Amino acid sequence: MKVAKFGGSSVASASQLKKVTDIITQDPERKLVVVSAPGKRFADDIKVTDLLIGIGTSGREEAKGYIDAVIERFKEILTDLHLPTDVLDEVRQSLEAVVHGDKVYENKMDALKATGEDTLAKVLSLYLNHLGHQAYYVNPKEAGIIVSDEPGSAQVLDESFDRLYQLRDRDGILIIPGFFGYTSDERLMAFPRGGSDITGSIVAAGVKADLYENFTDVDSVYCVNPMIVEQPKEIHTLTYKEMRELSYAGFSVFHDEALIPAFRAKIPVAIKNTNNPSERGTRIVAERPQSEQPIVGIASDDGFLSIYVSKYLMNRERGFGRHLLQILEEEGISFEHAPSGIDDMSVILREEQLPPEKEEVVVRRITDELKVDTVTIERDLGMVMLVGEGMNERIGVAARASQAFQQASVNIEMINQGSSEVSMMFGIKENGIIPAVQALYKSFFVENNS
């Protein structure tokens, strides 16, 4: 049994849905299908999810325009597929009920955003039946996806997996909308970023699928961002750990937490192209054979800052690090990395975690409570990450990377490998990301192969 998930670009139009239908029906093992909301049809298009967000962030009069746009988008798909448009009356009523504060929708924004996936799942099941296939729309509540009471950040509860396993006994093709689930008292809650990928991963783990297929608009995962390096090499096999590190550090194929349910269940994941399904794609597995190439991918991301704290004899002061992180916790700030020395410590954050208005409070608390010698904030940092299983056992990786940074005339602000066997991270100024990544790619993937 396979679980197939189709992203927004794969379901953006009627022509794309026809491709999706062909993919589903060509393999009888694809019994469970998870779908996103329709994405962009062309570069300047608007995703359906963004239209739905517009409904929730606008006044009532402006919201009507957004509702009309959502209905028109689905009407175009239904018409092009030669399907009746009756389902849209229910969609309009549901959206208007949310806008007008119907008590059924306590969590307004989650209810609005979920409409995109939910409607698309109904449309796809209608189309499959129209073509003579036995297909059923399955609401996440019916499927058994039970989640925590955290609007916009729901987490799946363990009880879901036993319920989902029962889907194996059902006949036909089951179409499940991604992105949301229900609390134990039946309130709709949305997952965080990458929500439909999360649903697909949960369903795959729940039914103990042999394979979780994630269909998108690229032939495979590339070893580096193709916006930075032209025609980069494809990655055909990755481990779970490598994919998580790459996703965290800026790879846009998955949000870094999306595949955790499938990973824990040790279900292999295949990334395939809806527009070119015969291509090999990328397979993500628990283990892969070691190769001569120590690096499988280079990731990069911007939008970081560091809080640098210095205090003489810091290493002798019990609880210093705990107290510093406790201050951040009490101010509602989460951190990414915390490299340290004997007299100094840096804490790396996403910039949105520390807006300028909160910076003064944090600096004052660190100064007053920890009696430090120095505390400074450095913004506009970027991170570049080398990823590869077992790189810590390979001699010369850090040396070659440092030489590449030197050749790119990019200064390294911080290096962090720690106990990780999978990645080595470099902190640099944001404006150095592109030349640094290009130099690293040349060193590890061009010169190394030649």
N, C-alpha and C positions, 0 to 999 in steps of 0.2 A: 504494500500500500504506500502511495505517495501523497504528500500534501503539497499542493502547488499554490504559491502566493503570487499575485500579479500587482505590480506597483501602479502608481498614478499615470505614468506615461503609457503603460500597457493597456489602460482602460479609458484613455482620454477621449475616444471617439468611437463611432460605430465601426469604422474600418479596423480600428485596433481590437475591438471586441470580437470581430470576426476571426482575427488571428488567434486571439485567446481561445475561442471556441474550438478552432482547429487543433490547437495544442492539447486541450483537455480531452477531446474525443479521440485523438490518435493513440492514446495510451489508456487502456482500461484500468490501470493501476492508479490513475489520478482520480481518486474517488472524492477527495476533499479539496476544496478550492477556497482560498481566502483572498478577498479583493480590497483594494484601496478605493478612495474617491477619485473621480476623473481628474487627471493632472492637466498640464499644458498641452495644447494641440500644436502650438507653434511658439516661437520665442517670446512674443509679446502678449501671449494669452494669459488668462487668470485661472489659477487652479480653483476648482469648486470649493475646496476647503477654505481658501481665502475669501471667496464670496460669502460663505457661511459665517466666517469670522466677522465680515463686514456687517452682517445682519445684527450680530450681538454687540457691536461697538458703535452702532449708529442710533440716531433717534428714530421714532416710529415711521416718520414720512420717508426718510432716506432708506430705512430698512426695507420698505416695500419694493424699492428699485432693485435691491440685492436679491430679494425673494424672487422677483420676476426673472432676474438673470439666471438664478439657479434652476428654476422651472424650465426656462427656455433651453438651457444647456441639456437637461435630461430629455426634453421634448424632441430636440434635434436627434439625439441618439436613438430614441424609440422610433421616431419616424423613419430614419434611415435604415433601421432594422425591420421595418414593416410590422411594428408591434403596436398594440393599442396604448393610448396614453392615460388610461383610467387611473393608474397608480399615482399619477401626479396630483390628483385632487387630494389624496390623503397626505402627500408630502407637503403641499401648500398649507393645508389645515394644521399640520403638525408644526410647521415653521411659524405660522401666525400665532398659534397657541403659546409658543415659547416667547415670542416678542411681546405678546400682551399679558405675560405674567401668569399663565395658567399654573395652578398649584401643583400640577402633576410634574412640572419640570423645576425641581428645586435647584438643580445644577445647570443653569442656562447655557453656558458656553459649551460644556461637554455635550449636552443634548443637541445643540446646533451643529457642532462639528461632526458628530456621529452620523448625521443625516446623509452625508455624501457617500460614505461606505455602505450604509444600510440600503439606500436607494439603488446604488449600483449593483449590489448583490441581488436585489429583486429583479432588476432589469436583466442581468445575466442568466438567472434561472428561467425567466420568461423566454428568453431567446433560445436557450438550449431546448426547452420544451417545444417551442415553435418549430424547431428543426427535427423534432421527433425523438429527442433523447429524454430519458427519465431523470429529471433534475429537481432539486428542492432548495428553496431558500430556508436557511436555518439561522434564526436569531441567536446571538451569543447567550441569551438567557436560556433558551431551549437547548443549546449545545452544552451548557453547563460551565460557562466561563464565569467563575465567581471571583470577585476582586475586592481589594481593601477600599475603605471609604476615604479616598484621597483624590478629590477632583483634579483632573489633569495630570495626575501622577499615580494612578492606580497600579497596584501590584497584584499579580495573580495569587490566589490562595491555593494551598495544596489540595484541598478537597475538589478542585476543578478537574484534576487529572483523572480521577476514577470516573467522574461523570462523562468526561470527554471520551474515555475508552469505549463507552457504550455506542458511540457513533459508528464503530466498526461493524455493528450488526445491522445497520440501516442499508436499504437498497438505494441504488441510483447515485447520481452525482450530487454532493452536498455543497452548497454555496454559502459561505459564512462571511459576513462583513467584518473587516478588521477594525482595529483602533479602540474598541470599547468592550466592556463587560458590565456585569451587574453585581451589586453588593448582595449580601445574604438577605437583606430586606427589600431587594428588587429595585434598587435605585441605580440608574445608569451612571457609569464612571468611565472616563477616557484614560488610556494609557499615556505615558509621556511621549517625547519625540520618538519617531520610528514606530508608532503605535500599531500599524498594520503588520509590520515585520514581527513585532512582539506577538500579535495574535497568531500569525502563522507558525511561529516557533512553539507557542503554547499548545496549539492544536497538534502539531507533529509529535511533541512529547507526550501529549495525552493519549493519542491513539497508537503510540509506539510505532510510528511510521518507519518504513525502511529508508526513506529519503525525504528530505524537505527541499523542494525546489523553489527558488526565489527568482521570478522572472522580472527583468528590468529592461533597460534600453541600451545596455552595453554587452559586448560579446564575452567579456570576462573582467576580472579585477586586474588592474594594471599595477606594476611595481612602483609607480610614481604617478602623481597627478598629471594627466595629459594636457592640462592647461599650462603646465610649467615646462614639461619636456615633450617634444613632438614624437609621436609614435613610440611610446615607451613599450617595453617588453611586457607580455601578458604573464600573469601568474596562473598556472593551471591547478596547483595543489597548495593549500594552506592548512595549517593547524588551527584549532579553535583559539589557542593563545595568541597566535600571530594575527589572526583576523581581529580579535578584540583590541590588541594594541594598535593596529592600524586604524581601526574605526575610531578609537578614542582620540587619536592624533590627527584626525582630519579626513580620513577616507570617507567619501560620501555614500558608499554602497549601503552601509548599515550604520545605524546608531550603535554605539559600543555595547549597549546592554540588550539589544534586540534579540540576539540569538542565544542568550543564556539558557532558557528552558531546553532548547534542542541540544546545546552543548552538554548540559548536565545529564541528559538522557542518552548521550553519545550517538545521536542521530546525525549522519553525514548531511551536509548542506551543499546543494548545487546552485550556483548562480548562472542563469541562462538569459539569453536575449530573446524577448518576445518577437522581435523583428527578424531574428536569424536563429531560430531554435535548433538548427542542426549543428551549430558551432559547438565546440568542445566545452566552452565555459570554464568556470573555476569551481573546484570541489574543495570543501572545507571538512577536515577530518580530525580525529583525535590525535593521530600520529602520522608522520610521513618519514620516508627514508631521508637520512642526512645527505646533502649534496656538497660538492666542492664550493659552491657559492655560499658564503656565510650570511649574506643578507638577502631576504626575500622581498622586502619592500622598504620604501622611504616615504614617511608621512610628514606632513607639516601643518601647522595651524597657527593663527595669530590671536590677538586679544587676551594676552596674559599680562600680569604684573607681578612684581616680587616685593615682599616686605622683608627688608634686611635689618637684622637686629644684632648688635655687637655688645658684649659685656665681658670685661676681663674676668677670668676664672669661671666662666659660665659652666664649664664641664664639671666643676665641683659643687654646683648649686643643685641640690636635689629638687626635682619637680619643675625645673625651669621650662622645659619644652611642653610639659603638660599644661602649665599655667598659661603659656603663650597661646596654645591651641584652644584652651578653655575660653580665653577672651574672645577669640574669633567665633567660637560656638555660641557664646552668649550674645554676640552681635549678629547672629544669624548668617555667618559666613562659613562656607565650606572651602577646603583647600585641595590642591592637586598634588603638590610635592613639597617636601620639607628637608632639603639637604642641609647638613650642619657641619661645623668644625668645633674646635675646642673652645673658642671664644666668640663664635658667631653662628648665626642660623638664618636661613632664608626660607620664607614660606611663599610658594607660588600659587597664585589664585587666577581664576578667570576674572577679567576686568569688571564684568557686570556684578561680581560679588562685592566689590568695594567701590561704589559710586563716590564721587568727590565729597558729597555732603556727609558721608559716613567715615571718610578717611581721617578727618580731624579727631573724631571720637576714638577711633582705634589707636591712632598714634599717641594720643594723650593717655589712654589706659595702659598701653604697653610701657610708656615712659614712667608713669606714676606707680604702677603696681609691680613692675619688674625691675625698676631702678636701673635701666640699661644706660650704657654709654652713648649708643647711637641707635637711632631707628630711622630708616629712610624708605621711601616708596619709589620704585622705578616702574614706569608704565611703558606701553608700546613694545612689549616683548613678544617674540614668536618662539615656537618650539619646533624643532626638527628631530624626528625619531627614526633611527635605524632599527629594523625589526627582522629577527631571524632566530629560530630555535637553536639553542646551544651555542650562540655566538660567544659566550663567555669562555668557551673551551677553545676558541680559535685565536691564534696569536696574530697581533698586528691590526685588528679591526679598528681600535681607537686611534692608533697611529695613522692609518690610512685616512680615516675620517678627518683627523686634525689637519693633515696635509691638504685635503680637499678644501676645508674652510680657509686655510691660508692662501691657496691658489685663487679662491673666490674673493679674497680681501675682506672676509667677514670675521669679526671678533667673536669668540665664544665667551658668553657671560657666565655660563654654568654648564657642567656636565653631570648627569645623574644616571648611573646604571644600578647601583645598589645591589640587591639580591636577585634582580630579575635575570633570568636566563634567556629572555626573549627580546629585550629591547635596550637601546642606549639612547638617551635623550640629551639634546643640546639646546640650551637657552641662548637666543641671539636677539638682536634688534629686529623688529618686524621687516624693515626695509632690506634686510639681508637674506630673507627666506628664499627668494627665487634664485639668486646666484649660488647660494649654498646648496640648494637641492640639485641644481644643474651640475655643480661640481661633484657632488656625492654620486649622482647617477653615472657620470662619466667614469669615476674611479671604480665603482663597484660593479657596474653592468656593461660598460663599454671596454675600458682598458683591461678589466679582469678577464672577460671572455676572449679578447684578442690575444 
